[in-house]
Amino acid sequence: MKIKKGDWVRVYRVIFTPDQRAPQVPDDTKKVPLEMWVKGFCQSDAQIGDEVEILTITGRKEHGKVVELEPTYKHSFGNYVPEITQIGITLKEILFGGDDNER
């Protein structure tokens, strides 16, 4: 996939390998690398997998391996919880409606 200078990309880089981790971190944390994923504007033409420099939206320069072109947000607020809907309905009734709430 062709990436052009100025395209919005996400890059990946290992900050510390497991042997470079600080001695005071928990043992399970020491076993894995410290990784970074960051988005920004690619500063050169590239392909997925190439090492590039990017300019983040805040103006910071970073570098890493291009893993995604035009990344999107893929998070959610979780599964539907019926109790939360009922809380909203009840709260609206208390705050704004019903005979007991008339002035």
N, C-alpha and C positions, 0 to 999 in steps of 0.2 A: 504494500500500500504506500503510495507516494505521499509524503508530507512536505509541504512547502513552508518556507520561512514565513513566520507570522501566524501559522496555524496553531490552534488551541490544542494542547496535548497533555497527557499525563505521563510522567517519568517515574522510574523506580531506581532506587540505589540502596545498597547496604551501607549503613553508617559505621557500624561496628560489627565485626565477626564475633562469634561466641568467645574466642580467646582474648578479644580486646575489651570485653565488658568489664565494668568496674567491679572490684572484689566485694563491695557491700550489697550488690543486688542479690535478690533471692536466687537460690540454686536453680529453680526451674526457669527463671529468666536468663541466667547465664548460659543455658543450653541452646539458646536461639539467637540469631543475629538481630541487631537493631536495624529495622528497615524503614525506608521513607518512600512515600508516594506523594507527589506534588504536581499541581497543574500549572501551566503557564504557556506563554507564546514561544514557539520554537524559534530559535535564532539562526537556523540554517535549514536547507533542504535535507530530508532524511527519509528513512524507511523505518517501519516498526522493528524494534530490536537494536537500532543504532544508538550510540551514545551521543547526546546533544546537550547544548546549553539552552535553558529556557529563561524567560523573564516572567516572574509571577505578576499577578494583578496588583500586588503591593510594591512592585519595582525591585524585588529581590532576584538576584541571579542564582540559579541552581543548575545542576547538571545531573544526568542520569540516563538510563536506557528507556527509550520511548516504548510504552506499553499500550497506549491507546490514543487514537485521533478523535478529537471532539468528544471528550468524556462527558457523560451525563450523570446526574445524581440518581442513585439506585436505592436510596433508603426509603423507609416508610415509618409510620408511627405504630406498626404492629398490627395484629389481627383485631377484628371488631370485638369490642367488649360491651355486651348489652347493658351492663350495670352503669357504665359511663353515660350512655344515652339517657337512661332513666334519671341519673343525677342531673343532667342538663335540663330535662323537662321539668323536674321538681324545682330546681333552682329558679327557672324562668317563672314558674307559677308563684313562688314565694316573692320574687322581686317585682314582678310586673303584672300579675293577674289575679283574678279571683276576688270574691266579695270581701274576704278577710283582709285584702291588701288595698282596698279603696280608701281614699282620703276623706 
